[in-house]
């Protein structure tokens, strides 16, 4: 599998899952552009990935910043061959404790942000290009406190199902990769007072005896984005060790 001479954009690529995806695509030959909201993290990520990576500071929930992002990519690279819409947020909030701010932040990033990330990229994507949207198994198995987050990820499924019909003449594919728990700082940050207990519980639910690592998801994203999967379009691929299937 090679991404030589391919331009890949990974939103939320400075840390965690996005960084793992960006690093893997770069290792396979891609020229990678990562985005994020924090310049220091972006700079550190680029230094770690190497010369094939660059960063553009952008908040995907801000349409003006998205427009600026795509103007810069068009000027610098001219096109996008792979778009990984990874940037997202999630917080625990059980019914009765959901606030308007909580709801708005999650939907503005996970639904609005992804919508305009994809829409803005399409004019730069040639036939044969690929879009991979990062969902979550929370869309079908949210668990307590994850209703709003799960709903935002479930929305992505229907967006993809409609979009592949709307862009049929373009030759661009769109697929959804939905991980279960992945050992990242964001997952650990959701359970600051019970990290060890939570990780043990999640490992116990997995049919392979562990939770995911960023590299697990990165390899799947690379396959779905590659020419080897050229007949795969509009699917949702669940990556959770089988936990959501029981």
C-alpha positions in Angstrom: 0.0 0.0 0.0 1.6 3.3 -1.1 0.5 6.9 -0.9 3.5 8.2 -2.8 2.7 11.5 -4.5 -0.6 11.7 -2.6 -1.7 14.8 -0.7 -3.5 13.8 2.6 -5.3 16.2 4.9 -6.0 15.0 8.5 -8.2 17.3 10.7 -7.5 17.1 14.4 -4.1 15.6 13.4 -1.9 17.0 16.2 -2.6 14.5 18.9 -4.2 11.1 19.7 -6.0 9.2 16.9 -5.5 11.9 14.3 -1.7 12.0 14.9 -1.6 8.3 14.6 -3.4 8.4 11.3 -1.3 11.3 10.0 2.0 9.5 11.0 1.0 6.3 9.3 0.0 8.0 6.1 3.3 9.8 6.0 5.1 6.5 6.6 3.4 5.2 3.5 4.6 8.1 1.4 1.9 10.7 1.7 2.5 14.4 1.9 0.4 15.2 5.0 -1.3 18.4 6.1 -2.6 18.3 9.7 -5.0 20.8 11.3 -5.9 21.6 14.8 -6.7 24.4 17.2 -3.4 24.6 19.2 -0.3 25.8 17.4 2.2 24.3 19.9 0.7 20.8 19.5 0.7 21.2 15.7 4.4 22.2 15.7 5.3 19.2 17.9 3.4 16.8 15.7 5.1 18.1 12.5 8.5 17.8 14.1 7.7 14.2 15.1 6.3 13.2 11.7 9.0 14.8 9.7 9.6 16.7 6.5 6.6 15.2 4.7 4.2 16.9 7.1 3.0 20.5 7.5 0.3 22.1 9.7 -2.3 24.7 9.4 -4.1 26.0 12.5 -7.8 25.8 12.0 -11.0 25.2 14.0 -13.3 23.1 11.9 -16.4 24.5 13.6 -15.4 28.0 12.3 -16.3 28.3 8.6 -14.0 31.3 8.0 -11.0 29.3 9.3 -12.1 26.3 7.1 -12.2 28.6 4.0 -8.7 29.9 4.8 -7.5 26.3 5.3 -8.6 25.3 1.8 -7.3 28.4 0.2 -3.9 27.7 1.6 -4.0 24.0 0.6 -5.0 25.0 -2.9 -2.2 27.5 -3.2 0.5 25.1 -1.7 -0.6 21.7 -3.0 -3.3 22.3 -5.6 -5.4 19.3 -4.7 -6.4 16.8 -1.9 -6.2 13.1 -2.6 -7.1 11.9 0.8 -9.2 13.7 3.4 -9.5 12.2 6.9 -12.2 14.1 8.8 -11.1 13.1 12.2 -11.5 16.3 14.4 -14.2 15.8 17.0 -15.1 16.3 20.6 -16.8 14.3 23.3 -17.8 14.7 26.9 -19.8 12.8 29.4 -23.1 14.4 30.3 -26.0 12.3 31.6 -29.6 13.3 30.9 -30.4 16.0 33.5 -26.9 17.4 33.3 -26.8 18.2 29.6 -26.3 21.9 29.0 -26.9 24.0 25.9 -23.1 24.7 25.7 -22.3 21.0 25.9 -24.8 20.2 23.1 -23.7 23.0 20.8 -20.0 22.3 21.1 -20.4 18.6 20.3 -22.8 19.2 17.3 -20.9 22.2 16.0 -17.7 20.2 15.8 -18.9 16.7 15.1 -21.7 17.4 12.7 -21.4 21.0 11.4 -17.6 20.8 11.3 -17.5 17.5 9.4 -20.2 18.7 7.0 -18.3 21.8 6.0 -14.9 20.0 6.1 -16.2 17.7 3.4 -18.0 20.3 1.4 -15.0 22.6 1.3 -12.6 19.8 0.3 -14.6 18.4 -2.6 -13.7 21.1 -5.1 -10.0 20.2 -4.6 -10.5 16.4 -4.9 -9.9 14.7 -8.2 -11.6 11.6 -9.4 -10.2 8.6 -7.5 -9.7 10.6 -4.3 -11.0 9.3 -1.0 -12.7 10.8 2.1 -12.6 8.9 5.4 -14.8 10.2 8.2 -14.0 9.1 11.7 -17.2 8.1 13.5 -17.6 6.0 16.7 -19.2 2.9 18.0 -21.0 5.3 20.3 -23.4 5.8 17.4 -24.9 2.4 18.0 -23.8 1.7 21.6 -23.3 5.0 23.4 -23.5 4.0 27.0 -24.5 6.2 30.0 -23.5 9.9 29.6 -22.7 9.6 25.9 -26.2 10.3 24.4 -25.3 13.6 22.8 -21.9 12.4 21.6 -23.4 9.2 20.2 -26.2 11.1 18.5 -23.6 13.4 16.8 -21.7 10.3 15.5 -24.9 8.6 14.4 -25.7 11.7 12.2 -22.5 11.0 10.2 -23.9 7.7 9.0 -26.8 9.3 7.3 -24.7 12.2 5.9 -22.4 9.6 4.2 -25.4 7.6 2.8 -26.7 10.7 1.2 -23.4 12.2 0.1 -22.3 9.2 -1.9 -25.4 9.6 -4.1 -25.0 13.3 -4.5 -21.4 13.2 -5.6 -21.7 10.0 -7.8 -20.3 11.7 -10.9 -17.2 13.0 -9.1 -15.3 9.7 -8.7 -14.7 10.5 -5.0 -15.4 7.8 -2.4 -16.7 8.5 1.1 -16.5 5.9 3.9 -16.9 6.0 7.7 -14.5 4.3 10.1 -16.0 4.0 13.5 -13.6 3.0 16.3 -14.5 1.7 19.7 -12.4 2.8 22.7 -8.9 3.8 21.7 -6.2 4.4 24.2 -5.6 8.1 23.7 -5.2 11.2 26.0 -8.8 12.2 25.1 -10.2 8.9 26.3 -8.3 9.0 29.5 -9.3 12.6 30.0 -13.0 11.6 30.0 -12.5 9.5 33.1 -9.9 11.4 35.2 -10.9 9.8 38.5 -11.3 6.2 37.3 -8.9 5.7 34.4 -7.6 2.3 35.5 -11.0 0.9 36.3 -12.5 2.2 33.1 -9.8 0.8 30.9 -10.1 -2.6 32.6 -13.9 -2.5 32.0 -13.4 -1.7 28.3 -10.8 -4.4 27.9 -13.2 -6.8 29.4 -15.9 -6.0 26.8 -13.5 -6.6 23.9 -13.6 -10.0 22.2 -9.9 -9.7 21.6 -9.0 -8.8 25.2 -7.8 -5.2 24.6 -8.9 -1.8 23.5 -7.6 -0.1 20.4 -4.4 1.7 19.8 -4.1 4.6 17.3 -2.1 2.4 15.0 -5.0 -0.1 14.7 -7.3 2.7 13.4 -4.6 4.2 11.2 -4.0 1.0 9.3 -7.7 0.6 8.7 -8.0 4.2 7.5 -5.1 3.8 5.2 -6.7 0.7 3.6 -10.1 2.4 3.2 -8.4 5.4 1.7 -6.2 3.5 -0.7 -6.7 2.4 -4.3 -6.9 -1.2 -3.0 -10.4 -0.4 -1.7 -11.6 1.3 -4.8 -14.9 -0.6 -4.8 -15.7 0.2 -1.2 -18.0 3.2 -0.9 -20.5 4.3 1.7 -19.6 1.7 4.3 -19.3 2.1 8.0 -16.4 0.0 9.3 -16.6 -0.7 13.1 -13.2 -1.3 14.8 -13.7 -2.3 18.4 -12.6 -5.9 18.9 -16.2 -7.1 18.4 -17.6 -5.3 21.5 -20.4 -3.6 19.8 -21.6 -6.8 18.1 -22.9 -8.4 21.3 
